[in-house]
Amino acid sequence: MKDQAEDLRIKLKRLASKKNPKTLAVVSGKGGVGKSNISLNFSISLSQKGFSVLLFDMDVGMGNLDILMGKTSVYSIVDFFNGTVTLKDTIMNGPAGIKYIAGGSGLSQLVKLEEEIIEKYTIELSQLIQDYDYVIFDMGAGVTNESIKFILSVQEIIAITTPEPTAITDAYSILKHIHLMDSSIPFYVVINRVQSEKEGIQTFSRISKVLNSFLGRDSYFLGVVPDDRSIQQAVRRQIPFILNNNKSPASKSLSEMTERYMKKHFSGTTESNAFPFISKLKKLLFER
């Protein structure tokens, strides 16, 4: 008679053979560049275009997605690891039809989990993501030994930065770190808080040239988000800026960014890593 762990392995193998949703990690080299705000509004923009989206707050200990959308989560991922609830129970209803999972401090405990708990987590996550077109992980700033396992598991990476020299340097550093561990994951870059589109394009050009010159790595310009007063107003009101004022410069830029992403996605401009997300994540989680 097979033990429980073996049954879980068989079930996971069967689930891994199914078609997976698009998985993305949104990263930044430093904090304070607007990463979570763009993750949230990008998710909403995808939802407005008819796609089902699960947004996963992975900003360990400093997650602020709840605040940005004016929500109070009943459960977070830490409740799952504490055995209080199922992973499905942690899914909350967000604005404009998106679903989200609050981060809590659960990720920091992953390396301490027993094999059976990791199996349970990957199995339940496999079942959940089958219901979505996109699963977006809003990662914490920088990279840790725990967060890199999720980053390396996704199909695509979106890096958020600003025109500030320190932000540019930090963005390059995190992309270099990811590249040296896996050179196959496509990089998209968003330049936030620009004074003009020209400034954003010039900033991306600087990052792109360095990536290409030193790493032989291509990256894709996803768009810019202007330094728009309406964003600060939306944050104070705890309403995503694309819903607070859909005609603002920031909202229009975000919508254009989503359109640009969809065109690249469906035209096959990028070559996404097709290796199943769950299979990669499980392998990395078991590496000690």
ChimeraX attribute file (.defattr): number of C-alpha atoms within 10 A of each C-alpha:
attribute: neighborCount
match mode: 1-to-1
recipient: residues
	/A:1	5
	/A:2	7
	/A:3	7
	/A:4	10
	/A:5	14
	/A:6	12
	/A:7	11
	/A:8	17
	/A:9	15
	/A:10	11
	/A:11	13
	/A:12	21
	/A:13	13
	/A:14	10
	/A:15	18
	/A:16	18
	/A:17	10
	/A:18	11
	/A:19	9
	/A:20	21
	/A:21	18
	/A:22	20
	/A:23	23
	/A:24	22
	/A:25	23
	/A:26	24
	/A:27	28
	/A:28	31
	/A:29	24
	/A:30	22
	/A:31	15
	/A:32	12
	/A:33	20
	/A:34	17
	/A:35	24
	/A:36	27
	/A:37	19
	/A:38	21
	/A:39	24
	/A:40	26
	/A:41	24
	/A:42	20
	/A:43	26
	/A:44	27
	/A:45	24
	/A:46	21
	/A:47	20
	/A:48	14
	/A:49	12
	/A:50	11
	/A:51	15
	/A:52	19
	/A:53	25
	/A:54	26
	/A:55	24
	/A:56	22
	/A:57	26
	/A:58	30
	/A:59	22
	/A:60	19
	/A:61	13
	/A:62	13
	/A:63	19
	/A:64	19
	/A:65	28
	/A:66	18
	/A:67	16
	/A:68	20
	/A:69	20
	/A:70	17
	/A:71	16
	/A:72	11
	/A:73	19
	/A:74	11
	/A:75	19
	/A:76	22
	/A:77	24
	/A:78	21
	/A:79	19
	/A:80	18
	/A:81	21
	/A:82	11
	/A:83	10
	/A:84	11
	/A:85	15
	/A:86	16
	/A:87	24
	/A:88	14
	/A:89	15
	/A:90	21
	/A:91	21
	/A:92	19
	/A:93	14
	/A:94	21
	/A:95	18
	/A:96	15
	/A:97	16
	/A:98	21
	/A:99	21
	/A:100	26
	/A:101	25
	/A:102	26
	/A:103	27
	/A:104	21
	/A:105	19
	/A:106	18
	/A:107	19
	/A:108	16
	/A:109	12
	/A:110	18
	/A:111	14
	/A:112	11
	/A:113	13
	/A:114	10
	/A:115	12
	/A:116	11
	/A:117	16
	/A:118	18
	/A:119	21
	/A:120	18
	/A:121	17
	/A:122	20
	/A:123	21
	/A:124	15
	/A:125	14
	/A:126	20
	/A:127	14
	/A:128	15
	/A:129	18
	/A:130	15
	/A:131	14
	/A:132	17
	/A:133	18
	/A:134	21
	/A:135	25
	/A:136	26
	/A:137	25
	/A:138	28
	/A:139	25
	/A:140	23
	/A:141	25
	/A:142	17
	/A:143	18
	/A:144	10
	/A:145	10
	/A:146	15
	/A:147	19
	/A:148	16
	/A:149	19
	/A:150	22
	/A:151	24
	/A:152	22
	/A:153	24
	/A:154	26
	/A:155	22
	/A:156	23
	/A:157	23
	/A:158	24
	/A:159	21
	/A:160	27
	/A:161	33
	/A:162	25
	/A:163	20
	/A:164	13
	/A:165	11
	/A:166	13
	/A:167	19
	/A:168	21
	/A:169	14
	/A:170	18
	/A:171	24
	/A:172	21
	/A:173	17
	/A:174	19
	/A:175	24
	/A:176	18
	/A:177	14
	/A:178	19
	/A:179	18
	/A:180	11
	/A:181	12
	/A:182	13
	/A:183	16
	/A:184	17
	/A:185	21
	/A:186	21
	/A:187	22
	/A:188	19
	/A:189	23
	/A:190	25
	/A:191	26
	/A:192	23
	/A:193	21
	/A:194	19
	/A:195	14
	/A:196	12
	/A:197	15
	/A:198	11
	/A:199	17
	/A:200	23
	/A:201	17
	/A:202	13
	/A:203	21
	/A:204	24
	/A:205	14
	/A:206	13
	/A:207	19
	/A:208	19
	/A:209	15
	/A:210	15
	/A:211	19
	/A:212	12
	/A:213	11
	/A:214	9
	/A:215	13
	/A:216	11
	/A:217	18
	/A:218	14
	/A:219	19
	/A:220	17
	/A:221	19
	/A:222	22
	/A:223	23
	/A:224	29
	/A:225	25
	/A:226	22
	/A:227	16
	/A:228	17
	/A:229	11
	/A:230	19
	/A:231	23
	/A:232	12
	/A:233	15
	/A:234	18
	/A:235	17
	/A:236	12
	/A:237	15
	/A:238	17
	/A:239	20
	/A:240	27
	/A:241	27
	/A:242	25
	/A:243	16
	/A:244	17
	/A:245	17
	/A:246	15
	/A:247	13
	/A:248	18
	/A:249	18
	/A:250	23
	/A:251	25
	/A:252	16
	/A:253	18
	/A:254	25
	/A:255	22
	/A:256	17
	/A:257	20
	/A:258	21
	/A:259	17
	/A:260	14
	/A:261	19
	/A:262	14
	/A:263	12
	/A:264	15
	/A:265	14
	/A:266	9
	/A:267	9
	/A:268	10
	/A:269	11
	/A:270	16
	/A:271	13
	/A:272	18
	/A:273	15
	/A:274	12
	/A:275	13
	/A:276	20
	/A:277	21
	/A:278	22
	/A:279	17
	/A:280	15
	/A:281	17
	/A:282	19
	/A:283	11
	/A:284	16
	/A:285	18
	/A:286	15
	/A:287	8
	/A:288	7
